[in-house]
Amino acid sequence: MVSTTRTFNASRRLTTLPNEITALTMQHLPPPDLASLCRTSHSLRNIAMPMLYRAISLTTGSQFELFLRSIQCFSDDAILYAAHQFSLKKVREPDAEPSSAFYNAGTFNALLCRLTLLKVLKLVTVVIDFTELFQHGQFEQLTRLECMVTPRSAAPLTSFLKRHKTLTFLSLDAPRGLELSGPIILPNLTHFYGSSALLPAFDFRDVSLTMLGIMMKFDSFNEPEPFDLNGISNAINLQVFDAILPDEGEMLSRIATHLPHVERLAFSQSSRFAPRISLADALDIETNLLKFDALRILNLGGMGGDHSDDRDTVVRWGAACTSLHWITLNRQKWYRQKKGWVTSIR
């Protein structure tokens, strides 16, 4: 009884504060505490409930079904308007049997279309088909989209992207060879991550793109898909280029030709057992580094081990590109200082 009385008195004192003060206080509470406040009084529920649904993140099938049931109970769309971030990842436990509601893509797509004030949308799963969402969804404030593309959703996704010029961050993962139909122009786009086959669909001429991350997909014969850099050369504001690819030397040559103004290059080889960079490759990289005029950070792959020969390579690269200040080679970091290049083991 004492505990109940104290809780009631605390709740009553909280409701006497102006709603603005109460709302500012609640912004620092974790979701479980917000859920508890929703059960104390109608006034606190009206303040806490929109905060509880402001950022929605679902990672398991049980979370998915619970969310679907709870959100369908709301007759007022005010709660849905409060949602600014929505994240759906995997949503299936290992060896779990999903219910019929779990695969009710129509119901779920219709629900997502009602979250019209979303700013961030992450759909990192292939369990649910989002074709209907891409066909009918309209989010006027959407700035960030991360999703997995399937052959069925490719065409609707193209239309979806063309409708959302507000996007500044875009991450698309697609099977090898899957393409989008362009041209897609996103004038506010600053960050793009995606499969290399998707790039030709985008027109970067009037885009403020500063960060580009590319992953090359391979077929059963370990052959990479084609990668065209011609369209990217129009991205005059591009500063950072990250890529997962089979051969750094060949790609560096192409980037030096099309993107000599980049400030950071980071390459990761697709194989976990990538070989150390050979002397011949090091000399080719030195030649290509002469073409860069603003490169400050260079991160290359290769295996760790004996670094006795790396210092000479780093010094030669630093002389070829005087703007370089940081080089990662064979998993070892090198920094340019007044007295020369120094290293720090990871």
C-alpha positions in Angstrom: 0.0 0.0 0.0 2.8 2.4 0.8 4.5 1.8 -2.5 1.2 2.3 -4.4 0.5 5.5 -2.5 4.0 6.9 -3.2 3.7 6.0 -6.9 0.3 7.7 -7.1 1.6 10.9 -5.3 4.6 11.1 -7.6 2.4 10.7 -10.6 0.0 13.4 -9.3 2.9 15.8 -8.7 4.2 15.1 -12.2 0.8 15.9 -13.8 0.8 19.3 -12.1 3.8 20.5 -14.1 3.3 22.2 -17.5 3.1 19.7 -20.3 6.2 21.3 -21.9 8.3 20.6 -18.8 6.9 17.1 -18.5 7.7 16.4 -22.1 11.3 17.6 -21.8 11.8 15.4 -18.8 10.4 12.3 -20.6 12.7 12.8 -23.5 15.5 11.4 -21.3 13.6 8.2 -20.4 14.2 4.8 -22.0 11.3 3.0 -23.7 10.4 0.7 -20.8 10.0 3.7 -18.5 7.9 5.5 -21.1 5.7 2.4 -21.3 5.2 2.4 -17.6 4.2 6.1 -17.6 1.6 5.3 -20.2 -0.2 3.2 -17.7 -0.3 5.8 -14.9 -2.8 8.3 -16.2 -4.5 9.6 -19.4 -2.5 12.9 -19.3 0.9 11.2 -19.0 -0.1 8.6 -21.6 -0.9 11.4 -24.1 2.6 12.8 -23.7 4.5 9.6 -23.4 2.9 7.5 -26.1 4.1 9.6 -29.1 7.6 9.5 -27.7 7.4 5.7 -27.3 6.7 5.4 -31.0 9.0 8.1 -32.3 11.8 5.6 -33.1 10.6 2.1 -33.9 13.1 -0.7 -34.2 12.1 -4.4 -34.8 14.6 -7.2 -35.0 12.7 -10.4 -34.2 9.5 -12.0 -35.4 7.8 -11.7 -31.9 8.5 -7.9 -31.9 7.1 -7.6 -35.3 3.8 -9.3 -34.5 3.4 -7.5 -31.2 4.0 -4.2 -32.9 1.5 -5.1 -35.6 -1.2 -6.0 -33.1 -0.7 -2.9 -30.9 -0.6 -0.4 -33.7 -3.8 -1.7 -35.2 -5.6 -1.0 -31.9 -5.1 2.8 -32.4 -8.1 4.5 -33.8 -6.3 7.8 -33.9 -3.5 8.3 -36.4 -1.8 10.8 -34.0 0.4 8.1 -32.7 1.4 7.1 -36.3 2.3 10.7 -37.1 4.7 10.7 -34.1 6.9 8.1 -35.8 10.0 9.6 -37.3 12.2 6.5 -37.5 11.4 3.0 -38.5 13.8 0.1 -38.6 13.1 -3.5 -39.6 16.0 -5.9 -39.6 15.9 -9.7 -40.1 12.7 -10.2 -38.0 13.0 -13.9 -37.7 14.4 -16.0 -35.0 16.5 -19.1 -36.0 14.3 -22.2 -36.5 11.2 -20.3 -35.6 7.9 -20.9 -37.4 6.4 -17.5 -38.4 2.7 -17.2 -38.2 0.4 -16.1 -41.0 0.4 -12.5 -39.7 4.2 -12.4 -40.0 3.9 -12.8 -43.8 0.9 -10.5 -44.1 2.8 -8.1 -46.3 -0.3 -6.2 -47.5 -1.3 -5.2 -43.9 2.2 -4.2 -43.0 2.8 -2.2 -46.2 -0.5 -0.4 -45.6 0.6 0.4 -42.0 3.9 1.8 -43.1 2.2 4.0 -45.7 0.4 5.7 -42.8 3.6 6.7 -41.1 3.7 9.8 -43.3 6.1 11.8 -41.2 8.9 9.3 -41.3 12.4 10.8 -41.7 14.4 7.5 -41.5 13.3 4.2 -43.0 15.4 1.0 -42.7 14.0 -2.2 -44.3 17.0 -4.6 -44.1 15.2 -7.8 -44.7 14.0 -9.9 -47.6 11.3 -11.8 -45.6 8.7 -9.2 -46.4 7.9 -7.9 -49.8 7.7 -4.1 -49.8 6.5 -3.6 -53.4 3.2 -2.1 -52.3 5.0 0.4 -50.0 7.3 1.5 -52.9 4.2 1.9 -55.1 2.0 4.0 -52.8 4.2 5.3 -50.0 4.8 9.1 -49.8 6.9 10.5 -47.0 7.5 14.3 -47.4 10.2 14.5 -44.8 12.1 11.3 -45.6 15.9 11.9 -45.6 17.4 8.4 -45.1 16.5 5.1 -46.8 18.2 1.7 -46.3 16.6 -1.3 -48.0 17.3 -4.6 -49.8 16.2 -4.6 -53.4 14.6 -7.7 -55.0 13.8 -8.3 -58.7 10.1 -7.7 -57.9 10.6 -4.5 -56.0 13.2 -2.9 -58.4 10.7 -1.1 -60.6 8.5 0.3 -57.8 11.6 1.3 -55.9 12.7 3.4 -58.9 9.4 5.3 -58.8 9.7 5.6 -55.0 13.1 7.2 -55.2 12.0 9.7 -57.9 9.2 10.8 -55.7 11.5 11.5 -52.7 13.8 14.3 -53.6 14.4 14.9 -49.9 16.7 11.9 -49.5 20.2 12.7 -48.3 21.3 9.2 -47.3 20.7 6.1 -49.5 21.8 2.5 -48.9 20.7 -0.2 -51.4 21.7 -3.8 -51.3 20.8 -5.8 -54.4 21.6 -9.2 -56.0 24.4 -9.4 -58.5 23.4 -7.8 -61.9 20.1 -6.3 -60.7 19.7 -2.8 -62.1 17.3 0.1 -61.7 15.9 2.2 -64.5 17.1 5.7 -64.6 17.7 8.5 -64.6 17.2 8.9 -60.9 18.1 12.5 -59.7 18.2 13.1 -55.9 19.5 16.7 -55.6 20.0 16.6 -51.8 21.8 13.2 -51.8 25.1 13.4 -49.8 25.8 9.7 -49.0 25.3 6.7 -51.2 26.0 3.0 -50.4 25.1 0.2 -52.8 25.9 -2.4 -55.3 28.0 -1.3 -58.2 25.4 -2.4 -60.8 22.9 0.2 -59.4 25.1 3.2 -60.1 24.3 3.8 -63.8 20.7 4.6 -62.9 21.7 7.7 -60.9 22.5 11.1 -62.3 25.1 12.8 -60.0 25.6 16.0 -62.1 23.6 18.3 -59.8 24.0 16.3 -56.6 25.9 17.3 -53.5 27.3 13.8 -53.1 30.2 13.7 -50.7 30.4 10.0 -49.6 30.2 7.0 -52.0 30.4 3.4 -50.8 30.4 0.6 -53.4 30.3 -3.2 -53.1 31.0 -5.4 -56.1 29.0 -8.7 -56.3 30.4 -11.9 -57.8 29.0 -14.8 -59.8 29.6 -18.5 -59.2 32.9 -18.2 -61.1 34.1 -15.4 -58.8 33.8 -12.9 -61.6 32.8 -9.3 -60.5 30.0 -7.4 -62.0 30.9 -4.5 -64.3 31.5 -1.1 -62.7 31.2 2.1 -64.7 32.8 5.2 -63.2 31.8 7.6 -66.0 28.6 8.8 -64.2 30.4 9.3 -60.9 32.9 11.7 -62.5 30.2 14.3 -62.5 30.0 14.2 -58.7 32.4 17.2 -58.2 31.8 17.4 -54.4 32.7 13.8 -53.7 35.2 13.6 -50.9 35.1 9.9 -49.7 35.2 6.7 -51.8 34.9 3.4 -50.1 34.7 0.1 -51.9 34.8 -3.7 -51.5 36.4 -5.1 -54.6 38.8 -7.8 -55.9 41.7 -5.6 -57.1 42.7 -2.3 -55.6 45.3 -1.5 -58.2 42.9 -1.5 -61.2 40.2 0.4 -59.4 42.7 3.0 -58.1 43.8 3.7 -61.7 40.2 4.3 -62.8 39.4 6.5 -59.8 42.6 8.6 -60.4 41.3 9.3 -63.9 37.6 10.1 -63.0 37.8 11.3 -59.4 41.2 13.0 -58.8 39.7 15.4 -56.3 38.6 12.9 -53.6 40.0 13.3 -50.1 39.7 9.8 -48.8 40.0 6.3 -50.5 39.3 3.1 -48.6 39.5 -0.3 -50.3 38.6 -3.6 -48.7 39.3 -6.8 -50.7 36.4 -9.2 -51.0 38.5 -12.1 -49.9 39.3 -12.6 -46.2 42.7 -13.9 -47.2 43.7 -11.1 -49.5 47.5 -11.2 -50.3 50.0 -8.6 -49.4 50.4 -5.8 -52.0 53.3 -6.8 -54.3 56.1 -4.6 -55.3 54.8 -4.3 -58.9 51.3 -3.2 -57.5 53.0 -0.7 -55.2 54.8 0.9 -58.1 51.6 1.1 -60.1 49.8 2.7 -57.1 52.7 5.2 -56.9 52.1 6.2 -60.5 48.4 6.7 -59.9 48.9 8.7 -56.8 50.6 11.4 -58.8 47.1 12.2 -60.3 45.4 13.1 -57.0 45.4 16.7 -55.9 43.6 16.5 -52.5 43.9 13.0 -51.3 44.5 12.9 -47.5 43.6 9.4 -46.4 44.5 6.1 -48.2 43.3 2.8 -46.8 44.4 -0.3 -48.7 44.0 -4.0 -48.0 46.6 -6.7 -47.8 47.6 -9.1 -45.0 49.4 -8.3 -41.9 52.8 -9.8 -41.0 56.3 -8.5 -41.8 56.2 -4.7 -42.3 59.9 -4.2 -42.9 59.4 -3.4 -46.6 56.3 -1.2 -46.1 58.2 1.9 -44.9 59.9 2.4 -48.2 56.6 1.9 -50.0 54.8 4.5 -47.8 57.6 7.0 -48.2 57.4 6.7 -52.0 53.6 7.0 -52.0 53.8 10.1 -49.7 56.3 11.7 -52.1 54.0 11.0 -55.1 51.0 12.5 -53.4 52.1 15.3 -51.0 48.6 15.9 -49.7 48.6 12.4 -48.1 48.6 12.4 -44.2 47.4 8.9 -43.4 48.1 5.5 -45.1 46.8 2.1 -44.0 48.8 -0.7 -45.7 48.7 -4.4 -44.9 46.7 -3.6 -41.8 49.2 -1.1 -40.4 48.6 2.6 -40.0 51.2 5.2 -41.0 51.0 8.9 -40.2 52.9 11.8 -41.8 54.8 14.0 -39.3 57.4 16.7 -39.7 60.2 14.2 -39.2 58.7 11.7 -41.8 56.3 8.8 -41.7 55.7 7.0 -38.4 53.6 3.9 -37.7 51.2 2.6 -35.2 50.2 -1.1 -35.0 46.5 -1.7 -34.9 
